[in-house]
């Protein structure tokens, strides 16, 4: 089977489109309308324009299809009650499976098509939002039979039938603010990225109350996804002034507030700041790219069933060290965290040490071996791991190109927790 990201023409054009010279000629900064705070779904009177007012203005038939999963279904029920106050008829489809399998997304799209909504709402974590985006495409474009071969450079012409609102219940993926989705092809254990500016939600509705029930382990894992997004957005080839501001802000928020949310899930300020940080990081990497933390992390997660946030987060130190041979943009991170060294090498070392100390604080392993992966198993899968990593679309956003030999070395170094020295 072929995938769109295996097309050498597309892989050649995407980095060119992110080059500073091209972006300097004409560019844009695409974000949803962001509504945030514990009163985004008010139960009583509210000052000024409310969430329901903004949504109603865009929806003539007032039919909302709410996509969720068994865990987040309780939050979807609260959204249904709120939407009813604005005259919306709702249908909840709470059957999203982890990692958004393609077949599961097709079933969701069939239910959506039968209901004919003019508003689609994703209420859940990253898998829910990814599945909702995939189903939205199938609803709007039934002629696109195979999303795994959709060319991201082609227009989708969405919003002919419905607009899209995202309500995250985890603080991690930032999908509520990006034009990206990742589906899972179980047959080949592949992560299938879908990307289009048209997939950026119309509304991102951030209610910190919806994230407070996350257990510590999930809190840490999703928080590491924020950190990976933010750090790679600083380093990736598409980075610029506006993405730097968002990415650096998200980095500072994560180091400050993730430990608090991890220790005390009822810390409302920490939950609120992490939710904002996740959206900021989403905006940053959505424009700049996510690079090697995600190409390695996607492969690790698919083959070894490692939680996405942990899978991408564990590669942060190794990716930064690998990038450092061709760019010094990591010094921006050191400056933002006030850990600059006497020279660039010391600044890089300070960042890596801070990340590793941070992982220990969150009980996150520092290497692949401590994830419980046997070295024999990894070596047997190495050829496939290298292939999947090199073919992953995020690899093209790395500021330093990577050969198959270098890719294999990074896998082996990350397994043993060895600093990248090449």
PyMOL commands that set and color helices and strands:
alter all, ss='L'
color gray80, all
select helices_A, chain A and resi 4-6+8-18+20-25+51-56+73-84+102-115+126-140+147-149+175-177+197-199+208-211+216-235+241-263+268-288+292-304+308-313+316-323+330-336+344-361+369-371+375-380+382-391+393-397+404-416
alter helices_A, ss='H'
color red, helices_A
select strands_A, chain A and resi 33-36+63-67+89-93+119-124+163-168+180-185+190-195+203-206
alter strands_A, ss='S'
color yellow, strands_A
deselect
rebuild
show_as cartoon
